[in-house]
Amino acid sequence: MTMPAVDLPGLPTAKADQPLLTYYDDATGERTTLTATELGEWAARTTGLLRDGCRLRAGDRAAVLLPPHWQTAAVLLGCWAAGVAVSFRGRATAGLPTLGPGGHEPLDASFVHRPRVDDWLDNPPEATHRFVLGLGPLGAPTPPPPTGYLDFLTELDLHSADPPPVAVVRRSDAASVDGTSYAQWGEVARAVAEAGGLRPGDRILVDSAVHDEPVKWLLAPLAAGASVVVCANCSPERRTELAAAEQVTRVL
């Protein structure tokens, strides 16, 4: 799986058989580690879902209301590989309008964390195709999706992990619905990586409660050629333990 041939950091910066993204959630006991190849396969299936399942094309728009998680990475990378612009809305933006031209218009797709579906403050945006993500450990029982939503993992099972043809995307095309281009997001990611002193081969520990913006926990490490350990619901003592166990070189 590769990203579009535009100025946005992507999977080719990592060795295919080395851990790229490790996710811990002490509330559920989950520990998931994905190599660049494995994350690429999940992203490829997401691209297939958007293209073949939803019939979306480059220039369409999707909302992502998800916390830091390996499935969130697959959604974001899958959207960008399809040329679909993303409106990312973290918990901190709950209740705020979607930014950018046409922000009040229905989007083409949305990916929503289950607890946020019925949150009156969050008010997930309208979308033609709506998917819900429980973000629990793989194989754990999942309740039926809320009315009007499809279960993301169930729908993903219908699509191949083989890399689809990448979308024809220009560096000047919008990667996010506010009009920020692929080239501009690439520049931001590299600037964040440089400011944080991230280097190729680094192993970055990220507290999901502190850094929920994808440019921090996903794009900047990828731009630097680093790998990421995301921890959710982890105490300070637990983060120290994980830093040692995962051979972390930098902490965000």
Phi, psi and omega in degrees: 000127175235157177279167176304153181283064179226175187276064176228132182298145183207192189295331182301347179287347184249152174290135190300327187257009180257149177304129179251319183221121176243134183236128175243138171225106183287347177284330182248348183082009183286139166221113181234128177240130179238135169283173177299321179296315182293317177296322177299323179294318177296320178294322179297320178293325176294319176299318177298320177300316182291316184283308186273323181280319184256350181061036177273155181225171178306134182101344174287172190228142179225144175262140179235108179247073187222147175279173174304128184189155179295329177290327175297319177300318179297320179296311183296311181294324178294320177297312184293326177294334177272356182078017182271126179287144187247138168251101180271130180229102177283175180299328182294340181262009181304133179090349179269150179291154174296133185275157172102165178302136180072017185297338180266357179276150176302141178270174182276330179208156174218147178234114192234133173294133187310315181298343183267352183297314185256017179279113185298331181285325184288314179051068181307141184292154175293144179207150180294319180240122185237130181235140179249142180235124177279334179058033173268174178301143178301137180092347178287146179301141178237136178289163177302146180293153176299158179303130179092357181241154170249147178286125186300310184294324177297316180291327181295330180299342182275358188235148186284150174273358177291136182301123174282164174302134181289152179290153175278103185234133177267154179302333183273353180290154182284126174267341176228157189290347176280001176097355178296128187278169175301316180299317181293319178294324176299317179296318179297315181298317179293324178294318178296318179298316180294318180296327179272001180069026182284139183228159176304135180089351177297152173243113190258128174261126183235127173275115185296337180285340182261320184239096179256355179281129182303331180297333180278307189268349183235300189291316181296313176300318179296320179297328181274352185078027181258168173249165190231140169242111180261127178241131179242140178058038181252135176287163176304321179295320180294321178296321176298318178297316181293323180301321180287315185294324184264007179055047180292138178254339179214148180239131176259000000 
